């Protein structure tokens, strides 16, 4: 019996060991590598090629302007930027050519600043309204309208400004002169209000408002929701929340959008040429029918320019090119400083 019991016990334990689950083998460790995948290489190559192409194209444009306008810059020297005269040569009278973009450069900066002063506050207010105040049934069509306005050609703004806006803007200029003539900028040596820098700045302000609005709206929409909810939890009203949270968070983006609009205003051609008289002189009276810009001067002179004047126009285009680059670099520095703060 004892031997039988031992055999049965051995068979029982052997059957138990055969029915127990087998121990799983350890998984193969995943190999962690820093080598990019094929899709990453393709994407990186595409974006790198796009960036290098843009940089190369920008450099070629600058080289083209310098190559064609070098003779005019070398002949005039620094006076090409500081000079106020744009006179063709008259060999019969012994009068040499004199080309300077100082007055036009001043007019370009004045109209751009006027556009910023009048357009950026409206654009920021519109962006805040679309982001936090407008109901959905109104927000969607207004966003579409703003985006469409940003794509309207400049010639349309110029013709609309000349035929529709200018009569009303002249009346506004007369009111400004009547009540603020003690300010030198609004004083008038002559009652001529047509095609003034004020009207040109107003048209440019309308042109850049959709661009700045679109950029500011996208920036305001990215404000972290937890910060907004925290402001409401502390008892802030909607305006207090916007003033304490939204505007500081989106300040860099708003500045970037404003500088983007300024870049378009500085380089605008047809719209400014339509509503502004070209006068090669510096006048601080923004309501007077006298001014100009580098871009509008180029489009005005290009069709009838001879070889020498064409070189001067290319040099003027290069000066405007440098001014636009300087504005973009300044905007980048301001955005970086604002982001760090």
NORURZI-V848846 format. One record per residue. RES is the residue in one letter. SS is DSSP state (A for helix, B for strand, O for the rest). PSI is psi in radians with two decimals (999 if undefined). OMEGA is omega as a letter, one per 40 degrees, with the letter a starting at -180 (none if undefined). Layout:
# NORURZI-V848846
((RES	SS	PSI	OMEGA) (RES	SS	PSI	OMEGA))
This chain:
# NORURZI-V848846
((X	O	-0.70	a) (X	A	-0.67	i) (X	A	-0.69	i) (X	A	-0.71	i) (X	A	-0.72	a) (X	A	-0.68	i) (X	A	-0.77	i) (X	A	-0.69	i) (X	A	-0.70	i) (X	A	-0.72	i) (X	A	-0.66	i) (X	A	-0.82	a) (X	A	-0.62	i) (X	A	-0.66	i) (X	A	-0.60	i) (X	A	-0.70	a) (X	A	-0.52	i) (X	A	-0.47	a) (X	A	-0.24	i) (X	O	2.51	i) (X	O	2.51	i) (X	O	2.49	i) (X	O	2.31	a) (X	O	2.56	i) (X	O	2.61	a) (X	O	2.43	a) (X	O	2.66	i) (X	O	2.19	a) (X	O	2.42	i) (X	O	2.37	a) (X	O	2.07	i) (X	O	2.13	a) (X	O	2.66	i) (X	O	0.06	i) (X	O	2.22	a) (X	O	2.62	i) (X	O	3.02	a) (X	A	-0.74	i) (X	A	-0.63	i) (X	A	-0.68	i) (X	A	-0.71	i) (X	A	-0.80	a) (X	A	-0.74	i) (X	A	-0.69	i) (X	A	-0.67	a) (X	A	-0.87	a) (X	A	-0.60	i) (X	A	-0.72	i) (X	A	-0.70	i) (X	A	-0.75	i) (X	A	-0.76	i) (X	A	-0.61	i) (X	A	-0.74	i) (X	A	-0.76	i) (X	A	-0.71	i) (X	A	-0.75	i) (X	A	-0.70	i) (X	A	-0.74	i) (X	A	-0.65	i) (X	A	-0.65	i) (X	A	-0.82	i) (X	A	-0.71	i) (X	A	-0.68	i) (X	A	-0.76	a) (X	A	-0.72	i) (X	A	-0.74	a) (X	A	-0.72	a) (X	A	-0.37	a) (X	A	0.15	a) (X	A	-0.66	a) (X	A	-0.71	i) (X	A	-0.69	i) (X	A	-0.71	a) (X	A	-0.64	a) (X	A	-0.70	a) (X	A	-0.46	a) (X	O	-2.52	i) (X	O	-0.39	i) (X	A	-0.29	i) (X	A	-0.53	i) (X	A	-0.63	a) (X	A	-0.24	a) (X	O	2.66	a) (X	O	-0.05	a) (X	O	2.53	i) (X	B	1.53	a) (X	B	2.28	i) (X	O	2.73	i) (X	O	2.45	i) (X	B	1.62	a) (X	A	-0.58	a) (X	A	-0.58	a) (X	A	0.03	a) (X	O	0.43	a) (X	B	2.08	i) (X	O	2.86	i) (X	O	2.50	i) (X	B	2.02	a) (X	B	2.20	i) (X	O	2.44	a) (X	O	0.29	a) (X	A	-0.84	a) (X	A	-0.72	i) (X	A	-0.61	i) (X	A	-0.69	i) (X	A	-0.78	i) (X	A	-0.63	i) (X	A	-0.79	a) (X	A	-0.69	a) (X	A	-0.85	i) (X	A	-0.63	i) (X	A	-0.73	i) (X	A	-0.72	i) (X	A	-0.71	i) (X	A	-0.68	i) (X	A	-0.77	a) (X	A	-0.71	a) (X	A	-0.48	a) (X	A	-0.66	a) (X	A	-0.79	i) (X	A	-0.70	i) (X	A	-0.71	a) (X	A	-0.76	i) (X	A	-0.74	i) (X	A	-0.71	i) (X	A	-0.71	i) (X	A	-0.72	i) (X	A	-0.69	i) (X	A	-0.78	a) (X	A	-0.51	a) (X	A	-0.59	a) (X	A	-0.13	a) (X	A	-0.61	a) (X	O	2.37	i) (X	O	2.83	a) (X	A	-0.64	a) (X	A	-0.37	i) (X	A	-0.51	a) (X	A	-0.82	a) (X	A	-0.87	i) (X	A	-0.56	i) (X	A	-0.65	i) (X	A	-0.72	i) (X	A	-0.73	a) (X	A	-0.74	i) (X	A	-0.75	i) (X	A	-0.65	i) (X	A	-0.69	i) (X	A	-0.59	i) (X	A	-0.35	a) (X	O	0.02	a) (X	O	2.34	i) (X	O	2.65	a) (X	A	-0.51	a) (X	A	-0.56	i) (X	A	-0.75	i) (X	A	-0.68	a) (X	A	-0.81	i) (X	A	-0.71	i) (X	A	-0.70	i) (X	A	-0.63	a) (X	A	-0.78	a) (X	A	-0.48	a) (X	A	-0.88	a) (X	A	-0.64	a) (X	A	-0.78	i) (X	A	-0.70	i) (X	A	-0.69	a) (X	A	-0.58	i) (X	A	-0.71	i) (X	A	-0.72	i) (X	A	-0.68	i) (X	A	-0.67	i) (X	A	-0.68	i) (X	A	-0.74	i) (X	A	-0.74	i) (X	A	-0.64	a) (X	A	-0.72	a) (X	A	-0.28	a) (X	A	0.46	a) (X	O	-0.24	i) (X	O	-0.28	i) (X	O	2.25	a) (X	A	-0.55	a) (X	A	-0.46	a) (X	A	0.11	i) (X	O	2.60	a) (X	O	2.07	i) (X	O	-0.34	i) (X	O	2.52	a) (X	O	1.12	i) (X	O	1.82	a) (X	O	-0.07	a) (X	O	2.46	i) (X	O	1.04	a) (X	O	2.90	i) (X	A	-0.52	i) (X	A	-0.79	i) (X	A	-0.71	i) (X	A	-0.74	i) (X	A	-0.61	i) (X	A	-0.75	i) (X	A	-0.74	i) (X	A	-0.63	i) (X	A	-0.73	i) (X	A	-0.59	i) (X	A	-0.72	a) (X	A	-0.25	a) (X	A	-0.81	i) (X	A	-0.65	a) (X	A	-0.87	a) (X	A	-0.65	i) (X	A	-0.79	a) (X	A	-0.76	a) (X	A	-0.80	a) (X	A	-0.66	a) (X	A	-0.73	i) (X	A	-0.65	a) (X	A	-0.77	i) (X	A	-0.59	a) (X	A	-0.32	a) (X	O	0.11	i) (X	O	2.26	a) (X	O	2.31	a) (X	A	-0.58	a) (X	A	-0.55	i) (X	A	-0.70	i) (X	A	-0.80	i) (X	A	-0.61	i) (X	A	-0.68	i) (X	A	-0.73	i) (X	A	-0.64	i) (X	A	-0.49	i) (X	O	0.06	i) (X	O	0.26	a) (X	O	2.53	i) (X	O	3.05	a) (X	A	-0.75	i) (X	A	-0.68	i) (X	A	-0.70	i) (X	A	-0.75	i) (X	A	-0.73	a) (X	A	-0.60	a) (X	A	-0.40	a) (X	A	-0.98	a) (X	A	-0.87	a) (X	A	-0.80	i) (X	A	-0.65	a) (X	A	-0.70	a) (X	O	0.23	a) (X	A	-0.75	i) (X	A	-0.72	i) (X	A	-0.66	i) (X	A	-0.73	i) (X	A	-0.73	i) (X	A	-0.74	i) (X	A	-0.67	i) (X	A	-0.72	i) (X	A	-0.58	i) (X	A	-0.76	i) (X	A	-0.65	i) (X	A	-0.66	i) (X	A	-0.68	i) (X	A	-0.65	a) (X	A	-0.68	a) (X	A	-0.60	a) (X	A	0.13	a) (X	O	2.45	a) (X	O	-1.21	a) (X	A	-0.74	a) (X	A	-0.73	i) (X	A	-0.72	a) (X	A	-0.53	a) (X	A	-0.62	a) (X	A	0.28	a) (X	O	2.32	i) (X	O	2.41	i) (X	B	1.98	i) (X	O	2.13	a) (X	O	1.22	i) (X	O	2.70	i) (X	O	2.07	i) (X	O	2.30	i) (X	O	-0.20	a) (X	O	1.86	a) (X	O	-0.24	i) (X	O	-0.15	a) (X	O	2.55	a) (X	O	1.19	i) (X	O	2.25	a) (X	B	-2.50	i) (X	O	3.04	i) (X	O	2.81	a) (X	A	-0.77	a) (X	A	-0.76	i) (X	A	-0.57	i) (X	A	-0.68	i) (X	A	-0.80	a) (X	A	-0.46	i) (X	A	-0.65	a) (X	A	-0.26	a) (X	A	-0.67	a) (X	A	-0.53	a) (X	A	0.22	a) (X	O	2.47	i) (X	O	-2.96	a) (X	A	-0.75	a) (X	A	-0.78	a) (X	A	-0.55	i) (X	A	-0.67	i) (X	A	-0.69	i) (X	A	-0.64	i) (X	A	-0.65	i) (X	A	-0.70	i) (X	A	-0.66	i) (X	A	-0.68	i) (X	A	-0.63	i) (X	A	-0.68	i) (X	A	-0.77	i) (X	A	-0.64	i) (X	A	-0.80	i) (X	A	-0.69	i) (X	A	-0.74	i) (X	A	-0.71	i) (X	A	-0.72	i) (X	A	-0.69	i) (X	A	-0.73	i) (X	A	-0.71	i) (X	A	-0.70	i) (X	A	-0.73	i) (X	A	-0.72	i) (X	A	-0.72	i) (X	A	-0.72	i) (X	A	-0.73	i) (X	A	-0.75	i) (X	A	-0.74	i) (X	A	-0.71	i) (X	A	-0.69	i) (X	A	-0.69	i) (X	A	-0.68	i) (X	O	999	none))
